[in-house]
Amino acid sequence: MILFRYLAREMLQSMAAVSLVLLLVILSGRFVRYLAEAASGKLDAGVVFTLLSFRLPGYLELILPLGLFIAILLAYGRLYIDSEMTVLSACGVSEGTILRYSLVCGLAVAAVVAFFSLYLSPVGARAAESLLAAQRNRTEFETLKPGRFHRLSNSAGVAYVQGVDEGGKTLRNVFLAGKDEGSDALSVMTAKTGYTITDDKSAKRFLVLGQGVQYRGSPGQANYEEVEFATYQQYVPQPAVDAKPKKFSDMLSTFQLLKATDKEAKATLQWRLSMPVLVLIVVALSVPLARTQPRTGRYAKLIPAILLYVVYLVLANAARGAMETGKNSLPFLLWWVHGAFALLAWVLFDPKRLLFWKVAK
């Protein structure tokens, strides 16, 4: 039991550190992307951290297996370099015992990954997609940034607001300039206030300007008109919103996937169920891959082992994609990939088994 606690502490502490670094790398990249979209007006800056929190379970679902894999390589590599594994072997602790202890920790991590994969990740994906759909559904006038000129879509002109009040719903000192449809006449409007409303019957949106002036006329001609208004309404076209996200099956709960019959849903269900299995397989792979000699260094096998993990994950993703598109004839192609790497772990743990297999054949 003392040995188990020692090995578990070495593994889990290293896993926590590695997973935190990987998570910060992924979150920083996603954070920069969301900030760029917020700067361009596609996203409200106030929802950036909310989106990241919704995406967090999906990131951890993939980060934790890799973090555990690297943690075992680092922790057990140090034990080999410091000759602690040699001492343990001399005391009667076999490598099989080390593997069993590692799998017990792997089972705990697999349970956490299963919770993320089967429940939290789809919940977060649905919440993130709902929030993004609400952001895409905003009109251009709801995304205006104070103190900046914004080009309106469909060459409708430019807009400028001096300030935004009441949580971004009311615009102050609005300036609009553009061409009238079907003519060369230019239209310039200034208003003290502006906000958008939705008609209850038609569900159409309108921009309501208050206390302003409109100037209309053609360049080079003395036909300019000046119209003062207390209230002015202008129709705002509805933005195009995707009716279905790119990965609709990722939004479905596991219970919904169990009842679904399409290929994409079946592939997604198998992917979610296989994530805990992936954790146990990478643990079985990492224990023999961590073997090293004191002269070779602690990190000698780290890069090849990580490349092997990348190949494993790429093949698993490719199998899922093939199952979604129906390009393969095997209904459980993803499990064949897991089985192949489980067999590889079995051979790596004792290479003599491969020789015995060849002789037996």
N, C-alpha and C positions, 0 to 999 in steps of 0.2 A: 504493500500500500504506500509506503514511503517513496519507493521508486516511481510508482504511478503518479503521485502528487508532484514529484520533481519533474518528470517528463511533461506532465500536463501543464505545469506552470511555465516551463520553457517554451512549449508550443503555443499556448494561448497568449502569453505576453508578446511573443514575436508576431503572432497573427494579428493582434490588436494594433501593433505599431505599423506593420506592413499594410494592413487594410486601411488604416487612417491615412497613410501617405497616398495610397491609390485613390481613396475617396476624395481627398483634397485635389488631386490632379484632375480627376473627372469633373468634380464640381466647379473647379476654376475655369475649365474649358467651357462648360455649359453656361456658367455665370457670365463669361465674356460674350457668348453668343446672345444670351437674353438681354444683356446691356446694350448690345448693338441694335437689337430689334426695338428696345425701348427708346433708344436715341433717335431711331428713324420713325417713331410713332406707331409701330406695329403692336407694341405692348405697352401697357401702363407700368411705369417703374415700380409701383407699389405691389405688383403681383409677382415680381421676380423671385423673391425668397419663398413665396407660397408655392410657386411652380417647382422650385428646387426641392422643397419638402415633399411634394407629391411624388416626384421622381426618385426620391431617396431609396425606397424599398426595392425598386427595380435595379438600381445601381448596386446595392448591397447584395442582391441575389447573385450577381456575377462576381462581385469583388471578394466576398468571403471565401469561396472555394480557392481562388487564386491566392488570397492572403494566407490561407491555411497551408497550401502547397509550398509556397515560398518559406513560410515560417518553419515547417518541418525540415526543409533543406538547410536553412540557416542554423536552426537549433541542433539538429543531429549532426550537421557538418562540424559544428564547434565541438560536440562530444567526441567525434572521431579525431579531430585535430588535437584535442587535449588528452587523448588516449583514454577517455572515460568509457567509451564503448568497449575497449579492450579489457578494462578492469571489470566491467559488467559481465562480459563473456567469460572471464576467468572465474567469476563468482557464480557461474551457472545460469546467467540470464541469457537466454537465446534470442536471436533476432526475431523469432516468431512471437516471443513474449512482448518484445518492443512493438511489433506490428499490432498485436492485440490491444495493447495499451493505447496505441495511436488511433486505432479504429474506435475505441470507446470515446475519445475526444472528438473524433470525426462524426460519431453518431449525434453528439450534442450539437455540433455545428450544422449537421445535416437537418436536424429538427428545426433549427432557426431558419435555415435556407428554405425548408419546406413551408414554414409559416409565411415567409416573404413571398415565395413563388405561388403558393396556392391561394393566399388570401390578400396580403397587404399590397403586393404589386398590382393586381388587377384593380383593387380599390383606388390606389394612387393614380393608376393610368386613367381610370374613368374621371376622377376628379380633375386631373391635369387637362384632359381633353375637353371637359366641360368648361373649364376656365379659359382655355385657348379659344374655344368656339365663341364664348362671350366676348373675348377680345377681338376676334375676327369680325364679329357682328357689329362692332362699333362703327359709327359713321366717321367720315374724315374730320368733321368738326369736333368730334369728341376726342380726337387724338392730337389736336393742335397743341404745339408747345409755345408758351408765351415768349414774345420778343423775337420770333423767327418767322420768315416767309416760308409758306408751304405751297408747293405746286399741287393743285387739285387733279384728280384723275380725269381721264378722257379729255384732256386739254381744256378743262373748264375754267382755267385761270389760276390765280394765286390768292392766298388768304393770309391774313396777319391778325394776331390778337395781342393786345398789350398785357392782359392778365387773365387769370382763370380763378373763379371763386366757387365756393360751396361744393368742395370735393370734385372739382373739374366739370361741373354741370353748367355753370353760367360763365359766359365769355364777356370780357370787358374790352371796350374800344376795339370793335371789329372793323377790319378793312378787307373788302372783297373787290377783285378786279378781274374782268374777263370779257369775252366776246358773246354777244347774243346769238342764239342758235338761228341759223338760216340767214344771217346778214353779217356785214362787216362792222356793225355798230359796236362800240365799246361801252361797257357798263362798269361804273365804279360806285361802290356803296361804302358808306361809313355809318356805324351805329354804336351807341353807347353800350348796349347789352345784346346778348345772343344766347340762345339755348335751343335744344332739339326736343321735339315732342313726337309722339306716335299716335296716329289716328286710330281710335278703338275699332271702327268699322272696317276700314281698308287695311289696317296694320302698316300703312305707309308712314314714313318719317318726314318731318318738315323742320327746317331751320327757321326759328322765329327771331327776327331782329327788332329791337326796340329803340325808338328815338334816334332816327338816322336820316341820312340824305342819300339820294341816288342821282348820279350823273350819267347821262346816256347821250351818245352821239357818234358820228363817223369822223375819223381823222381827215383834216383838210376841208371840212365843211362847217358852216356856221349853223348847225342844226342841233346844238346841244340842249338837252332838257335837264332841268333840276327839279327833283321831286322830294319834298320832305314827307316823312311818314312817322306815325307813332308806333305802328306795328306792321311788319312785313314778313310774309311767310314764303319760303322757297322749298320746293320738293327736293329731298336728298335721296339719290338712288341707293337701293339696298346693296350692300357689299356682297360679293359672291362668296359663299361659304360652302366648303366641302360637306356633302351630305353624309359621307362615310370616311372615317380616318383611314390612313394607309394600312394599319394593322387593327382592324375592327375586332378580331378575336382576342387581342390583348386586353380589350376593355371588358370582356365577358367574365363573369365569375366562373369558378371551377364547376359549380353545380350546373350552370347553363351550358358549359362545354360538354359535360357528360350527356346532356340531352341532344346536343347538336349533331347533325349528320354530315355537314360539309367537310371537305378535306382540310381546309384551313383551321377549323375548330379542332378537328382530331389531332392535327399536327401540334397545335398549341397546347392541347391537353397533355400529349405525350411529353412535350418539352417541359411543362411544369412538373409532371410526375418524375421526370428523369433528373431534375436538378439535385435533389438529395442524393440520388444514386451517384451522380458525378462527384460529389464531395467524397464519398467513400472510395471511389475508384482512384481519385487523385491522391488520397492518403496512402492507398496501397502502392501507388506508383512512386510517391515521394520517399518512402522508407528505404527501398533499395537504391534509389537514385542519390540518396544522401551519403552513401558510402564513399569515403575518400581516405587518402593516405596523408599523414602529417606533412610530407614533403610537397605534395601537390597543391596544398592550400585549401582554405575553407570554401572559396568561391569557384573552384575548378569546374564543377559540374552544374553550377547554377544556370548559366546561359543555355547549355544544351537542354537542361530540364525544363526551363521556361519555354524554349522553342517547341519541345514536345507537348507541353500544355497548350500552347497556341494552336498547334496542329490539331490537337484533340478538340478544342473549342470550334475551330473553323470547320472541321469535318462534321461536328454535331449540328452547327448552323446550316451547313450545306444539306445535310440529311433532312433537316426540318423544312428547308426551302423546297427540296425535291418532293417531299410529302405534300406540301401545300399546293404545289402546281400539278401534282399527279404525274410527274415525269418518271417515277420509279414504279416497279411492279411489286416491290416488297412493302406490305402495309406497316411494318414495324422497323423501317430502315434505321431510325434513330437508335433503337435498342441494339441493332447490329453494331453500330459504332461503339456504344458503351461496352458491349460484349467483347469487341476486338481489343479495346484498351484494358479491360479487366484481364483478358488472357495475356496481354503484354506484361501487366503487373505480376501475374502469376509466374511468368517465365523470368522476369528480371529478379524476382525475389530469390529464385534458385535456378541459375542458368543450366544446371545439370539436367533439369527437367526437359529442356529442349533436346539435349543429346539423347536422353532416354526415349523421348518421343520418336526421334529419327530411327533409333535402333529397333524400337517396337514396330515401326512401320516396315 
